[in-house]
Amino acid sequence: MTWHLITTNNCPFHIQVRQLRHALKNIDIVHIRDKEASLQRLKQQIDQLCKIGLRRERIVLNEHAEAAAAWDLGGVHLPSNSSLTAKDVKNKAPNLQVGASVHNLEEAKARAEEGVDYLYYGHIYPSASKPDVPPRGTAALQSVVQSVRIPVLAIGGITRDRLGEISRTGASGIALISGFWEAEKPEEEAIQFNRFGQMNYETT
Protein backbone atom coordinates (compact mmCIF):
# COMPACT_ATOMS: atom_id res chain seq x y z
CA MET A 1 0.00 0.00 0.00
CA THR A 2 1.33 3.40 -0.92
CA TRP A 3 0.29 7.00 -1.29
CA HIS A 4 1.46 9.76 -3.57
CA LEU A 5 1.30 13.46 -2.78
CA ILE A 6 0.97 15.64 -5.87
CA THR A 7 2.23 19.21 -5.79
CA THR A 8 -0.23 22.01 -6.47
CA ASN A 9 -0.24 25.25 -8.43
CA ASN A 10 -2.64 26.79 -5.92
CA CYS A 11 0.08 27.47 -3.39
CA PRO A 12 3.59 28.97 -3.79
CA PHE A 13 6.18 26.23 -3.90
CA HIS A 14 8.21 27.55 -0.97
CA ILE A 15 5.07 27.26 1.17
CA GLN A 16 4.61 23.68 0.01
CA VAL A 17 8.20 22.91 0.99
CA ARG A 18 7.57 24.38 4.42
CA GLN A 19 4.46 22.21 4.88
CA LEU A 20 6.30 19.13 3.69
CA ARG A 21 9.31 19.50 5.95
CA HIS A 22 7.74 17.69 8.90
CA ALA A 23 5.42 15.43 6.91
CA LEU A 24 7.92 13.64 4.66
CA LYS A 25 8.36 10.64 6.94
CA ASN A 26 4.66 9.83 6.41
CA ILE A 27 4.61 10.30 2.62
CA ASP A 28 5.73 7.55 0.24
CA ILE A 29 6.11 9.49 -3.02
CA VAL A 30 6.07 13.18 -3.93
CA HIS A 31 4.82 13.74 -7.49
CA ILE A 32 6.04 17.01 -9.00
CA ARG A 33 3.36 18.32 -11.33
CA ASP A 34 3.62 21.85 -12.66
CA LYS A 35 2.70 21.93 -16.32
CA GLU A 36 3.54 25.63 -16.67
CA ALA A 37 7.03 25.40 -15.21
CA SER A 38 10.22 25.30 -17.24
CA LEU A 39 12.67 22.44 -16.77
CA GLN A 40 14.93 24.86 -14.92
CA ARG A 41 12.12 25.69 -12.48
CA LEU A 42 11.27 22.02 -12.01
CA LYS A 43 14.91 21.29 -11.22
CA GLN A 44 14.86 24.06 -8.62
CA GLN A 45 11.75 22.56 -7.03
CA ILE A 46 13.36 19.14 -6.84
CA ASP A 47 16.53 20.60 -5.34
CA GLN A 48 14.45 22.34 -2.65
CA LEU A 49 12.78 19.06 -1.75
CA CYS A 50 16.11 17.25 -1.59
CA LYS A 51 17.43 19.91 0.79
CA ILE A 52 14.71 19.07 3.32
CA GLY A 53 15.56 15.37 3.19
CA LEU A 54 13.46 13.88 0.38
CA ARG A 55 15.43 11.21 -1.44
CA ARG A 56 15.44 11.36 -5.24
CA GLU A 57 14.06 7.84 -5.57
CA ARG A 58 10.92 9.04 -3.80
CA ILE A 59 10.28 11.77 -6.39
CA VAL A 60 8.11 11.27 -9.48
CA LEU A 61 8.14 13.90 -12.23
CA ASN A 62 5.11 14.53 -14.38
CA GLU A 63 5.63 13.85 -18.11
CA HIS A 64 9.30 14.85 -18.50
CA ALA A 65 10.83 11.38 -18.80
CA GLU A 66 14.26 12.44 -20.04
CA ALA A 67 14.64 14.94 -17.21
CA ALA A 68 13.51 12.40 -14.63
CA ALA A 69 16.18 10.00 -15.86
CA ALA A 70 18.88 12.68 -16.04
CA TRP A 71 18.13 13.83 -12.49
CA ASP A 72 18.14 10.27 -11.06
CA LEU A 73 14.52 10.45 -9.91
CA GLY A 74 12.41 7.47 -8.98
CA GLY A 75 9.94 7.74 -11.81
CA VAL A 76 7.93 9.60 -14.38
CA HIS A 77 4.15 9.90 -14.57
CA LEU A 78 2.38 10.09 -17.92
CA PRO A 79 -0.81 12.18 -18.18
CA SER A 80 -3.78 10.57 -19.89
CA ASN A 81 -3.15 12.61 -23.04
CA SER A 82 0.57 11.85 -23.24
CA SER A 83 1.83 10.42 -26.50
CA LEU A 84 4.66 8.65 -24.67
CA THR A 85 4.35 4.98 -23.80
CA ALA A 86 6.05 2.99 -21.08
CA LYS A 87 8.06 1.21 -23.77
CA ASP A 88 9.32 4.56 -25.09
CA VAL A 89 10.49 5.55 -21.63
CA LYS A 90 12.02 2.23 -20.58
CA ASN A 91 13.93 1.82 -23.82
CA LYS A 92 15.88 4.94 -22.86
CA ALA A 93 15.68 4.74 -19.06
CA PRO A 94 15.05 1.16 -17.92
CA ASN A 95 15.42 2.00 -14.23
CA LEU A 96 12.59 4.55 -14.16
CA GLN A 97 9.25 3.59 -12.69
CA VAL A 98 6.51 4.64 -15.12
CA GLY A 99 2.99 5.53 -14.03
CA ALA A 100 0.02 6.74 -16.05
CA SER A 101 -3.32 8.44 -15.46
CA VAL A 102 -6.40 6.73 -16.87
CA HIS A 103 -10.11 7.52 -16.77
CA ASN A 104 -11.80 4.35 -17.98
CA LEU A 105 -11.32 0.60 -18.12
CA GLU A 106 -10.16 0.52 -21.74
CA GLU A 107 -7.41 3.07 -21.06
CA ALA A 108 -6.36 1.12 -17.97
CA LYS A 109 -6.03 -2.14 -19.89
CA ALA A 110 -4.11 -0.47 -22.72
CA ARG A 111 -1.63 1.22 -20.39
CA ALA A 112 -1.16 -1.99 -18.39
CA GLU A 113 -0.51 -3.95 -21.58
CA GLU A 114 2.14 -1.49 -22.73
CA GLY A 115 4.06 -2.01 -19.50
CA VAL A 116 3.40 0.84 -17.05
CA ASP A 117 4.21 0.04 -13.44
CA TYR A 118 1.13 1.59 -11.86
CA LEU A 119 -2.01 3.59 -12.67
CA TYR A 120 -3.85 6.57 -11.24
CA TYR A 121 -7.59 6.05 -11.76
CA GLY A 122 -10.19 8.72 -11.12
CA HIS A 123 -11.62 10.96 -10.23
CA ILE A 124 -13.40 8.75 -7.71
CA TYR A 125 -15.33 11.39 -5.74
CA PRO A 126 -16.53 14.91 -6.66
CA SER A 127 -13.50 17.07 -7.27
CA ALA A 128 -13.21 20.84 -7.23
CA SER A 129 -10.65 20.63 -10.04
CA LYS A 130 -13.19 18.91 -12.32
CA PRO A 131 -16.59 20.32 -11.34
CA ASP A 132 -18.24 19.54 -14.69
CA VAL A 133 -17.19 15.87 -14.85
CA PRO A 134 -19.20 13.32 -12.84
CA PRO A 135 -17.13 11.23 -10.41
CA ARG A 136 -16.46 7.67 -11.49
CA GLY A 137 -17.08 6.12 -8.08
CA THR A 138 -15.71 3.15 -6.19
CA ALA A 139 -17.51 0.48 -8.24
CA ALA A 140 -15.66 1.62 -11.37
CA LEU A 141 -12.42 1.74 -9.37
CA GLN A 142 -12.93 -1.83 -8.22
CA SER A 143 -13.58 -2.94 -11.80
CA VAL A 144 -10.26 -1.47 -12.93
CA VAL A 145 -8.43 -3.01 -9.97
CA GLN A 146 -9.80 -6.44 -10.83
CA SER A 147 -9.01 -6.11 -14.54
CA VAL A 148 -5.29 -5.30 -14.45
CA ARG A 149 -2.34 -6.91 -12.72
CA ILE A 150 -0.53 -3.73 -11.75
CA PRO A 151 -1.12 -1.41 -8.78
CA VAL A 152 -4.02 1.02 -9.11
CA LEU A 153 -4.08 4.21 -7.05
CA ALA A 154 -7.33 6.07 -6.50
CA ILE A 155 -7.35 9.81 -7.11
CA GLY A 156 -9.91 12.58 -6.86
CA GLY A 157 -11.72 13.86 -3.79
CA ILE A 158 -9.83 11.58 -1.41
CA THR A 159 -10.35 12.41 2.27
CA ARG A 160 -9.49 10.49 5.41
CA ASP A 161 -13.11 9.41 6.00
CA ARG A 162 -13.15 7.72 2.58
CA LEU A 163 -10.03 5.61 3.07
CA GLY A 164 -11.86 2.57 4.37
CA GLU A 165 -14.20 2.53 1.37
CA ILE A 166 -11.29 2.85 -1.05
CA SER A 167 -9.32 0.12 0.69
CA ARG A 168 -12.23 -2.30 0.26
CA THR A 169 -12.00 -1.94 -3.55
CA GLY A 170 -8.58 -3.57 -3.49
CA ALA A 171 -6.83 -0.40 -4.68
CA SER A 172 -3.11 -0.45 -3.97
CA GLY A 173 -2.91 3.17 -2.92
CA ILE A 174 -4.13 6.73 -3.15
CA ALA A 175 -2.93 9.94 -4.80
CA LEU A 176 -3.76 13.26 -3.17
CA ILE A 177 -3.74 16.95 -3.89
CA SER A 178 -6.27 19.06 -1.99
CA GLY A 179 -6.79 16.45 0.75
CA PHE A 180 -3.33 17.33 1.99
CA TRP A 181 -2.63 20.88 0.82
CA GLU A 182 -5.97 22.29 1.97
CA ALA A 183 -5.91 20.56 5.34
CA GLU A 184 -5.71 22.70 8.45
CA LYS A 185 -2.83 20.55 9.73
CA PRO A 186 -1.19 18.81 6.74
CA GLU A 187 1.35 17.00 8.91
CA GLU A 188 -1.43 15.28 10.85
CA GLU A 189 -3.27 14.43 7.63
CA ALA A 190 -0.12 12.76 6.31
CA ILE A 191 -0.13 10.46 9.34
CA GLN A 192 -3.75 9.49 8.66
CA PHE A 193 -3.21 8.88 4.96
CA ASN A 194 -0.12 6.81 5.73
CA ARG A 195 -2.40 4.37 7.54
CA PHE A 196 -4.22 3.54 4.33
CA GLY A 197 -4.57 -0.18 3.90
CA GLN A 198 -3.96 -1.16 7.51
CA MET A 199 -6.22 -4.01 8.44
CA ASN A 200 -7.27 -2.33 11.66
CA TYR A 201 -7.90 1.07 10.05
CA GLU A 202 -10.84 2.93 11.52
CA THR A 203 -12.20 6.11 10.01
CA THR A 204 -12.46 9.06 12.36
N, C-alpha and C positions, 0 to 999 in steps of 0.2 A: 504494500500500500504506500502511496506516495502523494505528495501534493506540490503543485507548482504555483508560485506567486508571479503574476504578470505585472510588469511596471505599467504606469498610467501616465497619460498626457494631461490629466486633470490636476496635477500637483507638480510643482517644481522638483527637479530631480534631487537637488541637495536636501530637500525636505524628506523625500523618500529614503534617501540614504540615512538620514537621522532616525527615521522611524524603524529602519531595518537593523540598525546597529545592535539592538538588544533582542531582536527577534530571530536572528539568523539561525541560532541553534535549533529552532523549532520549524524551520523551513527546509524542505528537501532540495528544491530547484528554484532559482530565480530566472524568469524568462524576460529578457530585455526586448520590449516591443515599442518602438518609436518610429513609425513609418515616415515621419517628416525629417528625421535627423540624418545628418551626413554620417559617413563612416567615421570621420574624425570625432564627431560628437559621440557616437556610439562607443568608440574606443575610450573616450574620456569617462563615460558612464561606467564602463566595465572596470576601468582602473580605480574609480572611486569605490566601487563595491569590493574590489580586492583589498583596498587599503583598510577596510573595516573587518577583514577576515574571511570574506567569501572566497572559497577556492574556485579556480577556473572550471574545474570539472563539474561544478554545481551550477554553472551558468549556461543557459540556452539563449541563442540569438535568433530573432525572428528573421527568416528569409535569406539573410546574407551568408550563404554556405561557405564561400571562399574565405570570408573574413573570420567566421567561426573557426575554421580549420587553421588559419594563419595565427590566430590569437590563442590557440590551444584550449578552446572552450569545450564544454562537455557535449554540446549538440547544437543543432539548428532545427527550427520549427517552420514548416511550410504552411502558409495560409491556404485556404481552400481554393483560391484563384491562382495559385502559383503554377507556373509552367514547369518547374523543376520536379523531378521524380527522385525517389530514394536511390534508385540506381545511378542517376546522374551524380548525386552527391557522393555516394560511397565509392564510385569509380575513382574519384579524385581524393576523397578523404575517408578511407575505410574505417577510421577510428571514431568518427562522429556518430553520435546517436541522432536519428532523424525522426522527428514527429511531424504530424500533419493535422490540420483542422478539417473536420467533415461535418456535414449537416444532414445526411440521410444515409440509409443503409447501403445503397449502391456505391456512394462515394467511399464509405468505410471499407467495403469489400475490395474496391479497386486499389485503394491506398495500401491495404494490408497485402494484397497480392503483389504489389510492386516492391514490397520489402521495407516499409517504414517500421520503426521500432515501437511506436505507440501512437494513439489517436487522441485528439480532443473532440468530444462530441457534444453538441449543444445548439442553441441554448436550451437548458432543461427547464428552467423556471422563468417567469417574466423578468426581463432585463431592461434597465433604463437605457442601455446603449443600443437596444434594438426594439424600441417601443411599438413599431408597426409590424413586427414579425411575431406570430403566435409561438409560445414556447413549445418545445417538442415533447417534454414530459418524461417521466421515469419509465413508462412502458416502452417507449421508443429506445431509450437508453439501454434497457435490458435486452431488447432485441438485437441491438448492435453488439453488445457484450457477448451474447450467445452465438453470434454469427462470425466472429473473427477470433483468431488465436493470439492476438497481441493485446497488450494492456490498453484499456479505454479509460480516459479521464473525463469526468463530467465537468462541464463549464456552463456558466450562465445563471445568475441569481442564486449562487450557492451561499447559504448562511449556516451557522452552527446548528440551528434547530432542524435542518434538512439533512444532516449528515447520516443519520440512521437510515432514512428512506433511500438515500443514494447507495449506501453500503449494501442494502438488501438486493440491489440490482445486480450485484457482482462486479460493479465498476472497480477498477484497480486504483483509482485515485480521483483527485479533484484539481481543478485549476481555478484560481481566484483573481479577481481584480478588486471590485468595490467592496466585497466582503471583508477584505483586509484594510484597504486604504481609507475607507470611509468609517471604519470602526472608531469608537471613542478611545479605546485602548488597544491599538494594533498588536502590541506584544502579547497581551492576554489572548487575543483572538488566535494568534499563531499557535499558542499552546493547545487551544481547543481543536483547531483544524489538524494539528499534528496527531491527534487521537483518532483520526478517521480510520475506520477499519478495525479498531480494537473490539474484541468479542464482547467485552463488558461495557462498551460505550453506552452512555445514557445521555439523551439530550437534556439540556437545561434551559 
